[in-house]
Structure formats: structure tokens, C-alpha cells
């Protein structure tokens, strides 16, 4: 009899990247590739919007600025605190809830629920994936829409060797203008569809030397399109559309991205 794989590994001693919302914002707060997509969905339904895994408010704050009522859910207390503080500086007071995305229960429904920027990938088991999608469906009004994006690797991505340190992005520090670099060293578990990442964030002096280095570790699970269809059906959605980009280009499997729109049955 074959021995089932468990996927067990030695627990990490490095913190989660979400334990440092200041560094998270330094790298990602200005990212806007998906804002037109989520703002367009909000305009179509009129709000309110539930932002699941809202983090520090990268998408929630532009929605608030556009005049929509927004509530947020996130598992990280530190990310929620920063989100609330940023909102207060703009005189916004969104309702924010600390809960895992597979377990939240707010006792109300929304015409639109979103899970931006690959956050769904932090559901590492099928049970967690179904829990998240089921909770989202339960929090949708009849006919309401869930929209999110998630990593779905190309064959070329999976064929890359493990353990190679790669430069993912470089930004200029907003205070100094000096470089801040994010490196990712990945290990791909093809059996469990999990990517384990060791993330190094480096801050530089004007002389080009590293003045601070921050190390984090995180896991994320990818999803195949056919797998996503089965998850959506089991979670109770009536219909769905899968795209290759947030511009709703056809899904070809060539981009590494999977964008999902799913609708609850109407009244």
C-alpha cells in the first residue's frame, strides 16, 4: 500500500510578511493593476462592498474614496490596525473584522464580495478553500457577485528549479528615494499545490550597501481552472466566468493568473 503524502515540513522560525504592514505598504500600497476592475464592479452594483483579506486597505481605500461603503475582513490584527489608521487620516471609518477568510460570519449580505491580489491562495487545503467560498456565498445578496484573482501557474513556472533567489520587485523608498528590493526563494510542492516562499526585503544606503534586511516566510496554494469550477459549484454558486487577466481577456493558461467572477442565484 502506498504511503500518503502529508506535506509536513519543519515549522518556520521566520515571521509572516503580514506581521510588518509598514513594509507591506512600502512595496505594494501603490500597486494599482486591479483597481479599475474592482472599482468597475462596485459601480455596477452600487455597493456596499465586502473586502475579504483586505489587508492595509490597498483596494478598500480607493473604494471608499469613490464613495462606496466598504467593510473589511482580515486575519491579521496588525494589518487591520494599519488599515484603520490610514482610513482615519482620510476621515473614513470602515467596519473592519478580524477573522480567517474561511470562518467569518457578519450576519449581513452584500451585492459584491471581493478577495483581491491572490489572497485566496492562503487557503492551503481544500477544506479551507471551500470554507472561504461558502462564507463568501453566504454573505452575498441574491444575485450578488464574488470576484477575486488567484495564482494558477504555467508549466514553465513549475519547471523552474527550487531554491533560486529571484528579484521580484524594486521600489524607491518614499522618504529617501533609495532602493528597496524584494527577493523570493521558492520551493514548489507539486503534490499539494503549495508554493513555499522565503522572502527577503532589503533596504539600501545611498552608497549601494544593504542597511537593513527583513526575512519572512509564507505558503500559498495554487488552483487549476477545472478545480476552481468544482469548488465554486460545491460552494453554492449558480454561475461563474473565468478569465486570464483583470481586463477579462480569455483564459489561456499562459499568464499564471486566474480571475474569477461568480454569482449567487437570484431571488
N, C-alpha and C positions, 0 to 999 in steps of 0.2 A: 504494500500500500504506500502511495506517495505521501510524503510529509508535507502538510500545507505550509505555505509561506506565511510568516507572521509580520514581516516588515519591521520587526523590532530593531532598535538601534540604541546606542548609548545616549542617555539624555544629554542635551546640550547644557553647557555652563554659560553660554553667551546669552545675553538678553534678546528679547524680541525687538525688531526695529520700531515697533509701535510703542515701546517704552520711552522713546525720545521724540515726542511730537514736534519739538523745535527743529530737529534735524530733518524730520519728515517734511515739514513745511519748507525748509530751506531748499530741498530738492524738488518737491512736487507741487507746491502751492500754486505756481504759475502755469502748471500743465493745463491746457485747455482743449485738447484734441476732441473731447467728447461733449463739451458744454453745449454746442449747438444742438446735438442730438437730444440731450435730456431737457434742455430749455424748450425745444420744439414740442416734445411730448407733454410738458407741463402746460404750454399754451393751448395745446389741443384739448386737454381735459379741464383746464381752468383751476386745477388744484383742489384740495391740498395734496401735498406730496409726502410720502414716507421714504426717507433715505436710509436704507439698511446698510450697515457698516459705513456710517457717514464720516468717520474719522475726524479730522480737524475742520471739516466743512468746505473742502475744495469745490464740491458741487452744490452743497446746501446753501452756501453764502451767495453765489450768483443767482440761485433760485429766489432767495429772499430779496435780493436787490431788484429782481424783476417783478416783485410784488406778490409772490406766491407764499402761501402758508406752508411751512415745512416742519416736519418732525423727524428726529433722527434716532437711530438705534446703533449702538456700538458696544463691543465687549471691553474696550479699553477705557478705564476711568481717566487716564492722563490725556488721551486723545479727545474725549468729551469735554474735559475741563478747558483745553485749549480752544476747542470749537466754540464753547460758550463765551469765553473771554473775547475771542475775535468778533463774535456776533454782537456782544455788548458795545464794543467800540463803534459799531455802526447802528446802535440803538435797536438791535433786533434781540428778541428773547424767544428763540425756538424751544419747543419742548424736546428735551433730549433724554433718552432712556438707556441705561446700561443693561445690556443683555446680549447673550450669544445669538447669532443670527438664526440658529436652528431652534431657539427656545422662546423668543419674545412673544408677549401677549399684551396688547394695549387696550383691548376692549372697544375698538372702533375700526372703521374701514375707510379706505382712501380710493380715489379713482386711479391713482398712479402710485406704484411702488418701484423704486429703483435700487440697484446694487452696483454702483459704478466701479470701474478701474480694477477689474479682476478680483474683487473682494470675495466673490463666491468661491474662489479656489481655495480659501482657507477652511472650507468644509472638507475634511480629509477622508471621510468614509461615506459610503452610500447612504447610511442612516442619517448622517448629518446633512448631506445634500437634500435628501427627501424632506427632512425636518425643516430646512430653510425654505424650500419651495412650497411646502404645505403651509407654513406660517405666513408666507407672503400671499398665497392664495386666500387664506382665511381673512387677511387684512385688506383684501380688495373688495370694493363695492361691486355689485352685479355689473358685468360688462367691463370692469376695470382692467388695467394693463400692468403687467410686470415687465420691466426692461432691465437688462444687465449685459455685461460683457465678461468673457472668461477666456483663459488661455486654452488653445487646442493645437498642439504642436504639429508642425510639418514633419515628414520623415527625415528631412535634412537636419532638423533640430535635434531629433532623437539620436541621430547617428554621430553627433559630436562627442568627443571623449570627455569623460568625467574629470573633475578636478582642475580644470583650466581656469585661471583667474582672468576674467574679461572685464574691460572697462564698459560699463553700462551707460553712464552719462557723466557730463561735466557741466557745472553751472558756475556762475560768478556769484560770490558771496555778496548779498545786497548791501552790506555795510562797508566792506573793504574792496570789493571788486576782484578779490583774489580767487583762484580756482578752488572748487570743492568737487571731488571726484567720488563716484560710487562704483565699486568693483563687486562682481558677483562670481563666486566659485560654486559651481553646481554639481550635484550628483543626482542622476535620474534613476528612479526606481520604476522600471517598466512594468513590473508585476502589479504594483499598487497604484501606478499612475501618479506618483508623487515626485515632485522636484524639491530636493533639499538644497537650500542656498546658504552659503556663508557670505555675508555682506560686509564689506569694509568701506567706510566713508572716511575720506582723507581731506584735511584742511591744510592749505599751503601758506607759506610766507611769501613776501614779495621777492625773496631770493630763490624761490622754487623748491624749498625744503618742506617736508611734511611737519607741521606743527602740532597736529592732533589726528589721532586715528581712532575710530569707533568701530567695534566689531559686533555684529548681530547674526543671529541665525533664524531661519524661518522655513516652514514647509508649505507647499501649495500643491493642490491636486488638479491635474488637467482633465478635461472632459471631451469625449468624442461626440460629434454631432448626433449619431444614431443613439448613443447613450443618453444624450440630453433629451431627445424626443421621448424616450421611455420614462425618464424622470418627471418630465412635465406632465405626461399623461397620468402617471401614478399619483402625482401631487394634486390632481383635480382640475387642471386647466382644460378649457374647451377647445382652444386652437392656439397656434403659435406660428411664428416665422423666424427662420434662422438666416443670418446674414454674415458676410465676410468682413465687414467694417461698419463703423457707426454711420457711414454715408449710405448704408443699405445696398452695398454692392453685393452681387451674388456670392454665395458661399462656394469656394473652390477648393479649400484646404491648403491654399498657397500662402496665406498670410500669418498663420499662427493665432489668429483671433477668431472668436465665435461670439457674435452678437445676437441676443435673443429678445424677441418680443413675444409675450404670451398673454392671453386674455382669459379672464374668468367668464363663465356663462352669464348671459344677461338675465334680467328678471323675467 
